[in-house]
Amino acid sequence: GTIKVKDKGNEMEGIYPGPLKERVKITVWSEEINPAFISINDNTGKQVISRQPVLNSGLNNLVIENLSNLPKGFYFIKIKAGEMTVTKKIIK
């Protein structure tokens, strides 16, 4: 699926393969340099992966790799950039 959100100069569009295998790709457009926080939580809410990339002005392609060792199941990916937060359910 695709998710697209706009908020105060930031636009987030993530493409999530389903089911998820080795990696997840996230595309984020930012008006300015911005810190971001990405976390993947399992269905109990436990954080299993986190990243803190810095977004550059313009289009940013973020990739979270090495997901093959996660057990099959439902996960939630949360992306926070500026005042925008997006949460998406993904399947492994």
MOBEL-V712948 format. One record per residue. N is the residue number from 1. RES is the residue in one letter. OMEGA is omega in whole degrees, -180 to 180 (NA if undefined). NEAR is the number of other ideal C-beta (glycine too) atoms within 12 Angstrom. Layout:
n=N res=RES omega=OMEGA near=NEAR
n=N res=RES omega=OMEGA near=NEAR
//
This chain:
n=1 res=G omega=179 near=17
n=2 res=T omega=178 near=16
n=3 res=I omega=-178 near=24
n=4 res=K omega=-179 near=19
n=5 res=V omega=176 near=25
n=6 res=K omega=178 near=19
n=7 res=D omega=173 near=21
n=8 res=K omega=175 near=15
n=9 res=G omega=176 near=20
n=10 res=N omega=175 near=32
n=11 res=E omega=-177 near=27
n=12 res=M omega=176 near=37
n=13 res=E omega=-179 near=25
n=14 res=G omega=177 near=35
n=15 res=I omega=-173 near=23
n=16 res=Y omega=176 near=30
n=17 res=P omega=-180 near=21
n=18 res=G omega=-3 near=18
n=19 res=P omega=179 near=19
n=20 res=L omega=180 near=32
n=21 res=K omega=-173 near=19
n=22 res=E omega=-174 near=16
n=23 res=R omega=172 near=23
n=24 res=V omega=-180 near=37
n=25 res=K omega=-180 near=24
n=26 res=I omega=177 near=37
n=27 res=T omega=-179 near=27
n=28 res=V omega=173 near=40
n=29 res=W omega=-179 near=29
n=30 res=S omega=178 near=30
n=31 res=E omega=-176 near=21
n=32 res=E omega=176 near=17
n=33 res=I omega=-173 near=17
n=34 res=N omega=171 near=29
n=35 res=P omega=178 near=19
n=36 res=A omega=176 near=32
n=37 res=F omega=179 near=25
n=38 res=I omega=176 near=35
n=39 res=S omega=173 near=26
n=40 res=I omega=-179 near=35
n=41 res=N omega=176 near=23
n=42 res=D omega=-175 near=21
n=43 res=N omega=174 near=18
n=44 res=T omega=-179 near=12
n=45 res=G omega=180 near=14
n=46 res=K omega=178 near=16
n=47 res=Q omega=-179 near=17
n=48 res=V omega=179 near=27
n=49 res=I omega=172 near=27
n=50 res=S omega=178 near=18
n=51 res=R omega=178 near=26
n=52 res=Q omega=180 near=17
n=53 res=P omega=171 near=23
n=54 res=V omega=179 near=18
n=55 res=L omega=173 near=33
n=56 res=N omega=175 near=19
n=57 res=S omega=-179 near=15
n=58 res=G omega=-175 near=17
n=59 res=L omega=179 near=17
n=60 res=N omega=176 near=30
n=61 res=N omega=-178 near=19
n=62 res=L omega=180 near=30
n=63 res=V omega=172 near=20
n=64 res=I omega=-175 near=32
n=65 res=E omega=178 near=17
n=66 res=N omega=180 near=16
n=67 res=L omega=-176 near=27
n=68 res=S omega=-179 near=15
n=69 res=N omega=176 near=12
n=70 res=L omega=177 near=28
n=71 res=P omega=176 near=16
n=72 res=K omega=178 near=16
n=73 res=G omega=179 near=19
n=74 res=F omega=177 near=22
n=75 res=Y omega=176 near=32
n=76 res=F omega=176 near=29
n=77 res=I omega=-178 near=42
n=78 res=K omega=-179 near=30
n=79 res=I omega=179 near=40
n=80 res=K omega=177 near=27
n=81 res=A omega=-175 near=37
n=82 res=G omega=179 near=26
n=83 res=E omega=-178 near=15
n=84 res=M omega=175 near=27
n=85 res=T omega=179 near=20
n=86 res=V omega=175 near=32
n=87 res=T omega=-178 near=22
n=88 res=K omega=176 near=30
n=89 res=K omega=178 near=23
n=90 res=I omega=-178 near=36
n=91 res=I omega=176 near=22
n=92 res=K omega=NA near=28
//
